[in-house]
Amino acid sequence: MKDGFVKVAAVTPDIRVADVAYNTQNICKMIDETVAKGAKVIVFPELCVTGYTCSDLFTQDILLKESKEALFKIAEYTKEKDAIIFIGVPLAIDGELYNVAAALNHGKILGLTTKTFLPNYGEFYEMRQFRPGPDKARWITLDGKQIPFGPQLLFVADQMEELVISAEICEDVWSPVPPSTLAAREGATVIVNCSASDETIGKASYRESLIEGQSARLICGYIYANAGEGESTTDLVFGGHNIIAENGTTLVSSERFRNEVIYTELDVKRLLSERRKNTTFQTEKERMLIRIPFSIHVEETELTRKFASRPFVPSVMAERNLRCEEILTIQAMGLKKRLAHAHAKSAVVGISGGLDSTLALLVSAKAFDALGMDRSGITAVTMPCFGTTDRTYQNACKMSLKLGATLREIPVGAAVEQHFKDIGHDPEDHSVTYENSQARERTQVLMDVANQTGGIVIGTGDMSELALGWATYNGDHMSMYGVNASVPKTLVRHLVHYYADTCKDQELKDVLYDVLDTPVSPELLPPKDGEIAQKTEDLVGPYELHDFFLYYLLRFSYEPGKIYRIARYAFDGEYDDATIYKWLYTFCRRFFIQQFKRSCLPDGPKVGTVALSPRGDWRMPSDACAEVWLRDLEKAKPVGM
């Protein structure tokens, strides 16, 4: 449960219809198995103590008596089990029969959640035996104890206040306004569903989308445990389709037509972070629901859920291609509007032969096509200087011409040397002054060429560079419209690759593939033996790590120690712990001290859920301190560092 992770399980036990003793034995067996694997929240199907398909046997006193005794027996069995467990049971109260999810914890029956919506259509006929639960929860006496009974009970973990659980039963989630909606608005971060949903053609995909949708609307974890083999097949078949979702995403689901257990870890701190940022998620001002404390020990949870090492890049190729096309279109449409609004006759792009400027040039071509303008209006400017290699120079020229842009070569070396004389800088001193003078001279050239051609300067810098501050202030940091401003470096590569894969010009393909093979570099230091001497990732660290850090810091507000923990899982086999820690420390430090560059960014289109625009997604003081974040990371420092 460290860092907000809670291991949970959805269980489909083997049962026999109306064989309460057999069912009780198997439920207890599965409690043992799931607790042994570290599950803290365990959910069983609807009416699993008796079987959902007992039909009119539910009117038999002997079955109801047996099921009540089984409830007490299972509750007692949980006495030494460190978990909260939900089981489905029929329960007769005040002469009426109810479909109930019982919450059990350390030998106690904490509460009895009633089913609100009883299906009485198609294959379902529940109102023949059961009554809907009360509108509001009340207290009843059961086995001499006062126990909450009704809908939307909230079970609150004593040792982990973020973990608040509420239950609903099967049809409840299919209703227009599920009971879980109010429960979430009063603080429930996890919803459990004891269900018995039969299998028909197409129902499985709808069921999964329903659970995903509810978890997304409520920004919650959702544990759905479904009845399976063992239920009566007189008219129906139950497939044991268990689902665990978190905020719109299925984390794990079971194979249908097999009785099995699924496990994963829900991140309740992440859910609360999402709720705080989402102003449309409005909590109830007055608490109306009964809150019941329960106890589980807080301990380190072994993580089994997957964390994508490249969270900005879809892992499935078909989805990746769709994403790339959509992003290129968003970038191009943003630039199209800006060009039209400014009555620009040209778009001026500083083209280096690197990834970022290549993407900016491709987007410019797409925008010009959308405007019906001739691509010759794109002025691609190559500005060779001290660090330019023949490889990048040739690629810059070739791709500009193949795309139909107007290529201009403006060497800036002489101007920079004159600038060194003006400010009294020794050209042999390859310090930051040496590097930034070149970047600022290039930006001045681009701005003046834009004036000459009646155009605007298209920014090339990407979001990863902005996060690290890896840009020269008032140099490549500045433009009139930054088309790559919310595209991370790992995604830039895939966008260029996608364009290369889908374009029909073989020569252009070859150039783009060579750009992709070229090391990332600002090329501000002289080459060594004709090769790039200055490799960005050697200086600031691998962009795939930085993009991972950026995603989890901004998207989910993870603290650095937690980011370090999940990065070790995500990059297992790629980077050792010391390397991950080193570059995460660098990221946190640079992210804070370089905010001043992000506070005055040019306009640019947002393309994803993470962006750094000071006018939109990220508004941060330029002089904020990083100490709190760095201290948190210090606690996770690997031994020996």
C-alpha positions as CSV (number, residue, x, y, z in Angstrom):
1,M,0.0,0.0,0.0
2,K,3.1,2.2,-0.1
3,D,2.7,5.2,-2.6
4,G,-1.0,4.6,-2.8
5,F,-0.9,1.2,-4.4
6,V,-3.5,-1.3,-3.2
7,K,-3.4,-4.9,-4.4
8,V,-7.0,-6.1,-5.2
9,A,-8.6,-9.3,-6.5
10,A,-11.8,-10.3,-8.3
11,V,-12.7,-13.9,-7.7
12,T,-14.9,-16.4,-9.4
13,P,-15.1,-19.5,-7.2
14,D,-16.3,-22.9,-8.1
15,I,-19.9,-23.3,-6.8
16,R,-22.8,-25.7,-6.9
17,V,-26.4,-24.3,-7.1
18,A,-28.0,-24.3,-3.6
19,D,-25.0,-26.3,-2.1
20,V,-24.2,-23.7,0.6
21,A,-21.7,-25.8,2.5
22,Y,-19.7,-26.6,-0.7
23,N,-19.8,-22.9,-1.8
24,T,-18.7,-21.8,1.7
25,Q,-15.8,-24.1,1.6
26,N,-14.6,-22.8,-1.8
27,I,-15.1,-19.2,-0.8
28,C,-12.9,-19.7,2.2
29,K,-10.3,-21.5,0.1
30,M,-10.2,-18.6,-2.3
31,I,-9.9,-16.1,0.6
32,D,-6.8,-18.0,1.7
33,E,-5.3,-17.9,-1.8
34,T,-5.9,-14.3,-2.4
35,V,-4.7,-13.1,1.0
36,A,-1.6,-15.2,0.6
37,K,-0.9,-13.3,-2.6
38,G,-1.2,-10.0,-0.8
39,A,-4.7,-8.9,-1.9
40,K,-6.2,-6.3,0.5
41,V,-9.6,-5.8,-1.3
42,I,-11.2,-9.1,-2.4
43,V,-14.5,-9.3,-4.3
44,F,-16.7,-12.3,-4.9
45,P,-19.7,-12.6,-7.3
46,E,-23.4,-11.8,-6.6
47,L,-25.2,-14.4,-4.4
48,C,-22.1,-16.7,-4.6
49,V,-23.0,-18.3,-1.2
50,T,-26.0,-20.0,-2.7
51,G,-25.5,-19.5,-6.4
52,Y,-27.3,-16.7,-8.4
53,T,-29.5,-19.1,-10.3
54,C,-31.5,-20.7,-7.4
55,S,-34.7,-19.1,-8.7
56,D,-37.7,-20.0,-6.5
57,L,-35.4,-21.9,-4.1
58,F,-34.8,-18.5,-2.7
59,T,-38.2,-18.7,-1.1
60,Q,-37.2,-21.7,0.9
61,D,-36.5,-21.0,4.5
62,I,-34.0,-23.8,4.8
63,L,-31.8,-22.2,2.0
64,L,-32.0,-18.7,3.6
65,K,-31.1,-20.1,7.0
66,E,-28.1,-22.0,5.6
67,S,-26.9,-18.9,3.8
68,K,-27.1,-16.7,6.9
69,E,-25.2,-19.3,8.9
70,A,-22.6,-19.4,6.1
71,L,-22.3,-15.6,6.2
72,F,-21.4,-15.8,9.9
73,K,-19.0,-18.7,9.3
74,I,-17.2,-16.9,6.5
75,A,-17.0,-13.7,8.6
76,E,-15.5,-15.6,11.4
77,Y,-13.0,-17.2,9.0
78,T,-11.7,-13.7,8.0
79,K,-10.7,-13.0,11.6
80,E,-7.0,-13.5,10.9
81,K,-7.1,-12.3,7.3
82,D,-5.7,-8.9,6.6
83,A,-8.2,-7.8,3.9
84,I,-11.7,-6.4,3.4
85,I,-13.8,-9.0,1.6
86,F,-17.1,-8.6,-0.3
87,I,-19.3,-11.6,-0.8
88,G,-22.8,-11.9,-2.4
89,V,-25.5,-13.4,-0.2
90,P,-29.4,-13.5,0.0
91,L,-30.6,-12.1,3.3
92,A,-34.1,-12.0,4.8
93,I,-34.7,-8.8,6.8
94,D,-38.1,-7.9,8.4
95,G,-39.9,-10.4,6.3
96,E,-38.4,-9.2,3.0
97,L,-35.6,-10.9,1.0
98,Y,-32.7,-8.8,-0.2
99,N,-29.8,-9.3,-2.6
100,V,-26.8,-8.2,-0.5
101,A,-23.1,-7.7,-0.8
102,A,-21.6,-8.3,2.7
103,A,-18.3,-6.5,3.6
104,L,-16.2,-8.6,6.0
105,N,-13.0,-7.6,7.8
106,H,-11.1,-9.3,10.6
107,G,-14.0,-11.5,11.7
108,K,-16.7,-8.7,11.5
109,I,-19.6,-8.0,9.2
110,L,-18.9,-4.4,8.6
111,G,-22.0,-3.6,6.5
112,L,-24.6,-5.0,4.1
113,T,-25.0,-3.2,0.8
114,T,-28.3,-3.9,-0.8
115,K,-29.0,-4.1,-4.6
116,T,-30.9,-1.1,-5.7
117,F,-32.0,-2.0,-9.2
118,L,-33.5,-5.4,-9.8
119,P,-33.7,-6.5,-13.4
120,N,-37.1,-7.9,-14.3
121,Y,-36.8,-8.2,-18.1
122,G,-35.5,-10.7,-20.7
123,E,-33.9,-13.6,-18.9
124,F,-34.0,-11.8,-15.5
125,Y,-36.9,-12.2,-13.0
126,E,-35.4,-11.0,-9.7
127,M,-38.4,-9.2,-8.4
128,R,-40.2,-12.5,-8.2
129,Q,-38.0,-13.3,-5.1
130,F,-36.2,-10.1,-4.0
131,R,-37.1,-6.6,-3.0
132,P,-35.1,-3.5,-3.9
133,G,-33.0,-2.1,-1.1
134,P,-34.1,0.9,0.9
135,D,-33.5,4.4,-0.5
136,K,-31.2,5.2,2.3
137,A,-29.0,3.0,4.6
138,R,-30.1,2.3,8.1
139,W,-28.9,0.2,11.0
140,I,-30.3,-3.3,11.6
141,T,-29.6,-6.0,14.2
142,L,-28.0,-9.1,12.9
143,D,-26.6,-11.8,15.2
144,G,-27.0,-9.4,18.1
145,K,-24.9,-6.7,16.5
146,Q,-25.8,-3.4,14.9
147,I,-24.8,-3.4,11.3
148,P,-25.4,-0.8,8.5
149,F,-27.8,-2.0,5.8
150,G,-28.6,-0.3,2.5
151,P,-27.1,1.3,-0.5
152,Q,-23.9,3.4,-0.9
153,L,-22.2,2.4,2.3
154,L,-18.6,3.8,2.6
155,F,-15.9,1.6,4.0
156,V,-12.9,3.7,5.1
157,A,-9.4,2.3,5.8
158,D,-8.1,3.4,9.1
159,Q,-4.5,3.4,8.1
160,M,-4.9,4.7,4.6
161,E,-7.5,7.5,4.4
162,E,-7.4,7.6,0.6
163,L,-8.9,4.1,0.4
164,V,-12.7,4.5,0.6
165,I,-14.7,1.6,-0.8
166,S,-18.4,1.4,-1.8
167,A,-20.2,-1.6,-3.3
168,E,-23.0,-2.0,-5.8
169,I,-24.5,-5.2,-7.3
170,C,-24.6,-6.2,-10.9
171,E,-27.6,-4.4,-12.5
172,D,-26.8,-1.3,-10.4
173,V,-24.0,-0.3,-12.8
174,W,-26.3,-0.8,-15.9
175,S,-28.8,1.7,-14.6
176,P,-29.0,5.4,-15.8
177,V,-27.7,6.7,-12.4
178,P,-25.7,3.9,-10.6
179,P,-25.5,4.1,-6.8
180,S,-21.8,4.4,-7.2
181,T,-22.2,7.9,-8.5
182,L,-23.2,9.4,-5.2
183,A,-20.7,7.2,-3.3
184,A,-17.9,8.5,-5.4
185,R,-19.1,12.1,-4.9
186,E,-18.9,11.5,-1.2
187,G,-15.4,10.2,-1.4
188,A,-15.4,6.6,-2.6
189,T,-12.2,6.0,-4.6
190,V,-12.8,2.3,-5.2
191,I,-16.1,0.7,-6.3
192,V,-16.7,-3.0,-6.0
193,N,-19.4,-4.9,-7.9
194,C,-20.6,-8.4,-6.9
195,S,-22.2,-9.5,-10.2
196,A,-23.9,-12.3,-12.0
197,S,-24.0,-11.2,-15.6
198,D,-24.7,-14.0,-18.2
199,E,-23.0,-14.3,-21.5
200,T,-24.7,-13.5,-24.8
201,I,-23.3,-12.4,-28.1
202,G,-21.4,-9.1,-27.9
203,K,-22.2,-8.6,-24.2
204,A,-18.6,-9.0,-23.0
205,S,-17.3,-6.0,-24.9
206,Y,-20.3,-3.9,-23.8
207,R,-19.7,-5.0,-20.2
208,E,-16.1,-4.0,-20.3
209,S,-16.8,-0.6,-21.9
210,L,-19.5,0.0,-19.3
211,I,-17.0,-0.7,-16.4
212,E,-14.4,1.4,-18.1
213,G,-16.9,4.2,-18.6
214,Q,-18.1,4.2,-15.0
215,S,-14.5,4.2,-13.7
216,A,-13.7,7.1,-16.0
217,R,-16.8,9.2,-15.0
218,L,-16.1,8.6,-11.3
219,I,-12.3,8.8,-11.6
220,C,-12.2,5.6,-9.5
221,G,-11.0,2.1,-9.3
222,Y,-13.6,-0.5,-10.2
223,I,-13.5,-4.1,-9.3
224,Y,-16.1,-6.3,-11.0
225,A,-16.4,-9.9,-9.9
226,N,-18.7,-12.1,-12.1
227,A,-20.4,-15.4,-11.6
228,G,-19.1,-18.3,-13.7
229,E,-19.1,-22.0,-14.3
230,G,-21.2,-23.8,-11.6
231,E,-24.3,-21.6,-12.0
232,S,-27.3,-23.4,-13.5
233,T,-27.3,-23.7,-17.3
234,T,-31.0,-24.3,-17.5
235,D,-31.4,-21.2,-19.6
236,L,-28.2,-19.2,-19.3
237,V,-24.4,-19.5,-19.3
238,F,-22.2,-17.5,-17.0
239,G,-18.6,-16.8,-18.2
240,G,-16.8,-15.5,-15.1
241,H,-15.8,-12.3,-16.8
242,N,-13.9,-10.4,-14.1
243,I,-12.7,-6.8,-14.8
244,I,-10.6,-4.4,-12.8
245,A,-10.5,-0.9,-14.3
246,E,-9.0,2.4,-13.2
247,N,-10.1,5.8,-14.5
248,G,-11.3,4.5,-17.9
249,T,-8.7,1.9,-18.5
250,T,-9.0,-1.9,-18.0
251,L,-5.9,-2.9,-16.0
252,V,-6.7,-6.6,-16.2
253,S,-9.6,-8.9,-17.2
254,S,-10.1,-12.6,-17.0
255,E,-10.5,-15.1,-19.7
256,R,-14.1,-15.9,-20.1
257,F,-15.6,-19.4,-19.5
258,R,-13.0,-20.1,-16.8
259,N,-13.3,-19.7,-13.1
260,E,-10.3,-17.7,-12.1
261,V,-8.9,-14.9,-10.0
262,I,-7.4,-11.7,-11.4
263,Y,-5.1,-9.4,-9.4
264,T,-3.7,-5.9,-9.9
265,E,-2.8,-2.8,-7.9
266,L,-5.1,0.2,-7.9
267,D,-3.4,3.6,-7.4
268,V,-5.7,5.5,-5.1
269,K,-3.4,8.5,-4.7
270,R,-3.3,8.9,-8.5
271,L,-7.1,8.9,-8.5
272,L,-7.3,11.6,-5.9
273,S,-4.8,13.7,-7.8
274,E,-7.0,13.4,-10.9
275,R,-10.1,14.4,-9.0
276,R,-8.4,17.5,-7.5
277,K,-7.4,18.7,-11.0
278,N,-10.8,17.9,-12.5
279,T,-13.2,20.8,-11.7
280,T,-16.2,19.0,-13.1
281,F,-15.8,16.2,-10.5
282,Q,-17.8,17.9,-7.7
283,T,-18.0,16.3,-4.3
284,E,-21.1,16.5,-2.1
285,K,-21.0,19.5,0.2
286,E,-22.8,17.7,3.0
287,R,-22.0,14.1,3.9
288,M,-25.1,11.9,3.9
289,L,-23.7,8.4,3.7
290,I,-22.7,6.1,6.5
291,R,-18.9,5.8,6.8
292,I,-17.6,2.5,8.4
293,P,-14.0,2.2,9.4
294,F,-12.0,-1.0,8.6
295,S,-8.5,-2.1,9.3
296,I,-5.7,-3.4,7.0
297,H,-2.0,-3.2,7.6
298,V,0.0,-0.7,5.4
299,E,2.8,-2.6,3.8
300,E,4.9,-2.5,0.6
301,T,2.9,-3.8,-2.3
302,E,4.7,-5.8,-4.9
303,L,3.7,-4.3,-8.2
304,T,2.4,-6.5,-11.0
305,R,0.6,-3.8,-13.1
306,K,2.4,-2.6,-16.1
307,F,3.9,0.9,-16.6
308,A,4.6,1.8,-20.2
309,S,8.2,2.9,-20.5
310,R,7.2,5.2,-23.3
311,P,3.9,6.5,-22.0
312,F,3.5,9.1,-24.9
313,V,3.8,6.4,-27.6
314,P,1.1,3.7,-28.1
315,S,2.6,0.2,-28.0
316,V,0.3,-1.1,-30.8
317,M,1.5,-0.1,-34.2
318,A,-2.0,0.4,-35.7
319,E,-2.9,2.7,-32.8
320,R,0.4,4.5,-33.1
321,N,-0.2,5.3,-36.7
322,L,-3.6,6.7,-36.0
323,R,-2.1,8.8,-33.2
324,C,0.7,10.1,-35.4
325,E,-1.8,11.1,-38.2
326,E,-4.0,12.8,-35.6
327,I,-1.1,14.8,-34.1
328,L,0.3,15.9,-37.4
329,T,-3.2,17.1,-38.3
330,I,-3.6,19.0,-35.0
331,Q,-0.2,20.7,-35.5
332,A,-0.9,21.5,-39.1
333,M,-4.4,22.9,-38.4
334,G,-3.0,25.1,-35.6
335,L,-0.3,26.5,-38.0
336,K,-2.9,26.9,-40.8
337,K,-5.0,29.1,-38.6
338,R,-2.0,31.2,-37.5
339,L,-0.7,31.7,-41.1
340,A,-4.2,32.7,-42.3
341,H,-4.8,35.1,-39.4
342,A,-1.4,36.8,-39.9
343,H,-1.9,36.9,-43.7
344,A,1.5,35.4,-43.9
345,K,3.0,34.8,-47.3
346,S,5.7,32.5,-46.0
347,A,6.7,30.2,-43.2
348,V,10.3,30.4,-42.2
349,V,11.9,27.3,-40.7
350,G,15.4,27.0,-39.5
351,I,16.4,23.5,-40.8
352,S,19.3,21.7,-39.2
353,G,18.9,18.2,-40.3
354,G,17.8,17.1,-36.9
355,L,14.5,15.6,-35.7
356,D,12.8,18.6,-34.4
357,S,13.3,20.9,-37.4
358,T,12.4,18.0,-39.7
359,L,9.1,17.6,-38.0
360,A,8.4,21.4,-38.1
361,L,9.2,21.4,-41.8
362,L,6.8,18.4,-42.4
363,V,4.0,20.2,-40.4
364,S,4.6,23.4,-42.4
365,A,4.2,21.4,-45.7
366,K,1.0,19.9,-44.4
367,A,-0.4,23.3,-43.3
368,F,0.5,24.9,-46.7
369,D,-1.4,22.0,-48.5
370,A,-4.4,22.6,-46.3
371,L,-4.3,26.3,-47.2
372,G,-4.0,25.6,-50.9
373,M,-0.7,27.5,-50.9
374,D,2.3,26.5,-52.9
375,R,5.0,24.9,-50.8
376,S,7.6,27.3,-52.3
377,G,6.3,29.8,-49.8
378,I,8.0,27.7,-47.1
379,T,11.5,29.2,-46.6
380,A,13.8,26.5,-45.2
381,V,16.9,28.2,-43.9
382,T,20.1,26.2,-43.2
383,M,22.7,28.2,-41.2
384,P,25.9,26.2,-41.0
385,C,28.3,27.2,-38.3
386,F,31.1,25.8,-36.2
387,G,29.5,22.5,-35.3
388,T,27.6,21.6,-38.5
389,T,28.5,18.3,-40.0
390,D,28.2,17.4,-43.6
391,R,25.7,14.7,-42.8
392,T,23.2,17.0,-41.2
393,Y,23.8,19.7,-43.7
394,Q,23.1,17.4,-46.7
395,N,20.0,16.0,-45.1
396,A,18.7,19.5,-44.4
397,C,19.1,20.5,-48.0
398,K,17.8,17.3,-49.5
399,M,14.6,17.2,-47.5
400,S,13.8,20.9,-48.0
401,L,14.1,20.5,-51.8
402,K,12.2,17.2,-51.9
403,L,9.3,18.8,-49.9
404,G,9.1,21.7,-52.4
405,A,10.3,24.4,-50.0
406,T,12.5,27.3,-50.9
407,L,16.0,26.5,-49.6
408,R,18.2,29.3,-48.4
409,E,21.8,28.8,-47.1
410,I,23.0,31.5,-44.8
411,P,26.3,30.7,-43.0
412,V,26.5,32.5,-39.7
413,G,30.1,31.7,-38.7
414,A,31.5,35.1,-39.7
415,A,28.7,37.0,-37.9
416,V,29.3,35.0,-34.8
417,E,33.0,35.6,-34.9
418,Q,32.3,39.3,-35.3
419,H,30.0,39.1,-32.3
420,F,32.8,37.4,-30.3
421,K,35.0,40.4,-31.1
422,D,32.3,42.8,-30.2
423,I,31.8,41.3,-26.7
424,G,35.5,40.3,-26.2
425,H,35.0,36.6,-26.2
426,D,37.9,34.2,-27.0
427,P,36.7,31.8,-29.8
428,E,38.8,29.1,-28.2
429,D,36.7,29.3,-25.1
430,H,33.9,26.8,-25.9
431,S,31.7,27.8,-23.0
432,V,28.0,28.5,-22.9
433,T,28.7,31.9,-24.5
434,Y,30.3,30.2,-27.4
435,E,27.3,27.9,-27.9
436,N,24.5,30.4,-27.2
437,S,25.9,33.1,-29.5
438,Q,25.3,30.7,-32.4
439,A,21.8,29.9,-31.4
440,R,20.9,33.6,-31.0
441,E,22.5,34.6,-34.3
442,R,20.5,31.9,-36.1
443,T,17.2,33.2,-34.4
444,Q,18.0,36.7,-35.5
445,V,18.5,35.6,-39.1
446,L,15.2,33.7,-39.1
447,M,13.3,36.7,-37.7
448,D,14.8,39.0,-40.3
449,V,14.1,36.6,-43.2
450,A,10.5,36.4,-42.0
451,N,10.3,40.2,-42.3
452,Q,11.8,40.0,-45.8
453,T,9.4,37.3,-47.0
454,G,6.2,38.6,-45.2
455,G,6.1,35.4,-43.1
456,I,6.4,34.1,-39.6
457,V,9.1,32.0,-37.9
458,I,8.1,28.4,-37.1
459,G,9.4,27.2,-33.8
460,T,11.1,23.8,-33.8
461,G,11.7,23.1,-30.1
462,D,9.9,20.1,-28.5
463,M,8.2,19.7,-25.1
464,S,11.1,17.5,-23.6
465,E,13.5,20.3,-24.3
466,L,11.2,22.8,-22.7
467,A,10.9,20.6,-19.6
468,L,14.6,20.4,-19.2
469,G,15.2,24.0,-20.3
470,W,17.5,22.6,-23.1
471,A,17.0,25.7,-25.3
472,T,18.9,29.0,-25.6
473,Y,16.8,31.8,-24.1
474,N,15.9,34.2,-26.8
475,G,17.6,31.8,-29.3
476,D,15.9,28.6,-30.4
477,H,13.6,29.2,-27.4
478,M,11.9,31.9,-29.4
479,S,9.6,31.9,-32.5
480,M,6.3,33.2,-33.8
481,Y,4.4,29.9,-33.5
482,G,5.9,26.7,-31.9
483,V,4.4,23.7,-33.7
484,N,6.3,21.1,-31.6
485,A,5.8,22.8,-28.2
486,S,3.6,20.0,-26.7
487,V,5.2,17.1,-28.6
488,P,7.7,15.1,-26.4
489,K,11.0,13.9,-28.0
490,T,10.1,10.2,-27.9
491,L,7.0,11.1,-29.9
492,V,8.8,13.4,-32.4
493,R,10.8,10.4,-33.5
494,H,7.7,8.3,-34.2
495,L,6.0,11.2,-36.1
496,V,8.9,11.5,-38.4
497,H,9.1,7.8,-38.8
498,Y,5.4,7.6,-39.6
499,Y,5.7,10.3,-42.2
500,A,8.7,8.4,-43.8
501,D,6.8,5.1,-43.8
502,T,3.7,6.6,-45.5
503,C,5.3,9.0,-48.0
504,K,5.6,7.8,-51.6
505,D,8.9,9.5,-52.5
506,Q,11.7,7.0,-52.0
507,E,14.4,9.7,-51.9
508,L,12.6,11.6,-49.2
509,K,12.1,8.3,-47.3
510,D,15.8,7.7,-47.3
511,V,16.6,11.2,-46.1
512,L,14.1,10.9,-43.2
513,Y,15.4,7.5,-42.2
514,D,18.9,8.9,-42.0
515,V,17.7,11.8,-39.9
516,L,16.2,9.3,-37.5
517,D,19.6,7.5,-37.3
518,T,21.4,10.7,-36.5
519,P,22.3,11.4,-32.9
520,V,20.3,14.2,-31.2
521,S,22.6,17.2,-31.0
522,P,22.5,21.0,-31.1
523,E,25.7,20.9,-33.1
524,L,27.2,24.0,-31.4
525,L,30.7,22.5,-30.8
526,P,33.2,21.7,-33.6
527,P,33.0,18.2,-35.0
528,K,35.6,15.5,-34.2
529,D,36.9,13.8,-37.4
530,G,33.8,15.0,-39.2
531,E,31.4,13.4,-36.7
532,I,29.0,15.1,-34.2
533,A,31.0,15.9,-31.1
534,Q,28.1,17.1,-28.9
535,K,25.4,14.5,-28.1
536,T,22.5,15.8,-26.1
537,E,21.6,12.6,-24.3
538,D,25.2,12.3,-23.0
539,L,24.8,15.7,-21.4
540,V,21.3,15.7,-20.0
541,G,20.3,12.1,-20.1
542,P,18.2,9.8,-22.2
543,Y,15.0,11.4,-23.5
544,E,13.0,8.2,-23.0
545,L,13.7,8.5,-19.2
546,H,13.0,12.2,-19.1
547,D,9.7,11.8,-21.0
548,F,8.7,9.1,-18.5
549,F,9.5,11.4,-15.6
550,L,7.7,14.3,-17.2
551,Y,4.5,12.3,-17.9
552,Y,4.1,11.0,-14.3
553,L,5.1,14.3,-12.7
554,L,2.6,16.4,-14.7
555,R,-0.1,13.9,-15.6
556,F,-0.6,12.3,-12.2
557,S,1.4,14.5,-9.9
558,Y,3.5,11.6,-8.6
559,E,6.2,12.5,-6.1
560,P,9.8,11.8,-7.3
561,G,10.2,8.8,-5.0
562,K,7.2,7.2,-6.5
563,I,8.3,8.0,-10.0
564,Y,11.7,6.4,-9.2
565,R,10.0,3.3,-8.0
566,I,7.8,2.7,-11.0
567,A,10.6,3.7,-13.4
568,R,12.6,0.8,-12.0
569,Y,9.8,-1.5,-13.0
570,A,9.2,0.1,-16.4
571,F,12.9,0.2,-17.4
572,D,14.0,-3.1,-15.9
573,G,16.7,-4.5,-18.1
574,E,17.3,-1.2,-19.9
575,Y,18.7,1.1,-17.2
576,D,20.1,0.2,-13.7
577,D,18.8,1.9,-10.6
578,A,21.7,4.3,-10.3
579,T,21.3,5.6,-13.8
580,I,17.5,6.1,-13.4
581,Y,18.1,7.9,-10.1
582,K,20.9,10.1,-11.5
583,W,18.8,11.4,-14.4
584,L,15.6,11.7,-12.3
585,Y,17.5,14.0,-9.9
586,T,18.8,16.0,-13.0
587,F,15.2,16.2,-14.3
588,C,13.7,17.5,-11.1
589,R,16.5,20.1,-10.6
590,R,16.4,21.4,-14.2
591,F,12.6,21.3,-14.3
592,F,12.4,23.9,-11.5
593,I,15.3,26.2,-12.4
594,Q,14.4,26.4,-16.1
595,Q,10.8,27.4,-15.6
596,F,11.6,31.0,-16.5
597,K,12.0,29.9,-20.1
598,R,8.6,28.3,-20.1
599,S,6.9,31.3,-18.6
600,C,7.3,33.3,-21.9
601,L,6.8,30.6,-24.5
602,P,5.4,31.5,-28.0
603,D,1.9,30.1,-28.9
604,G,1.7,26.5,-30.1
605,P,-1.0,23.8,-30.3
606,K,-1.7,21.4,-27.5
607,V,-1.7,17.8,-28.8
608,G,-1.9,15.5,-25.7
609,T,-2.9,15.4,-22.0
610,V,0.5,16.8,-20.9
611,A,1.6,20.3,-22.0
612,L,3.7,23.1,-20.7
613,S,2.0,26.2,-22.0
614,P,2.1,29.0,-19.4
615,R,-1.4,30.0,-20.6
616,G,-2.9,26.6,-20.3
617,D,-1.8,23.4,-18.6
618,W,1.3,24.5,-16.6
619,R,1.4,27.7,-14.6
620,M,4.3,27.7,-12.2
621,P,6.3,30.5,-10.6
622,S,9.7,30.9,-12.3
623,D,11.4,31.1,-8.9
624,A,9.7,28.1,-7.2
625,C,12.0,26.0,-5.1
626,A,12.7,22.3,-5.8
627,E,13.9,21.3,-2.3
628,V,10.7,19.4,-1.3
629,W,10.9,17.3,-4.4
630,L,14.6,16.7,-4.2
631,R,14.3,15.7,-0.5
632,D,11.6,13.2,-1.4
633,L,13.9,11.7,-4.0
634,E,16.9,11.6,-1.6
635,K,14.9,9.1,0.6
636,A,14.9,6.7,-2.3
637,K,18.6,7.0,-3.2
638,P,20.1,3.6,-4.1
639,V,22.6,2.2,-1.7
640,G,26.2,3.2,-2.7
641,M,25.3,6.4,-4.4
